[in-house]
Amino acid sequence: MHSTPADGQTIVIAPSAPPPRAGYAWDQGHWRWDRGRYVWAPGHWRPVRASYRWVPGHWVQHGPNWRWVEGHWA
């Protein structure tokens, strides 16, 4: 399903997550802070690193504010 909100961005709603892709890990989309507002950063595939696991990016509260921790291989 596609829709276009007032700011002109297309929103895609799918019935399930992307299928697994051999040799890649899915880096899910997230909201990022950009010039005083949140904007959607779409998900994408990242090549797998042998002997590592993907840790998704996430927001962490830091006092009264929030900080984005980038996804990374651990």
ABEGO torsion letter per residue (X at the ends): XBBBBAAGBBBBBBABBBBBBBGBBBBBBBBBBBGGBBBBBBBBBBBBBBGBBBBBBBBBBBEABBBBBBBBBX
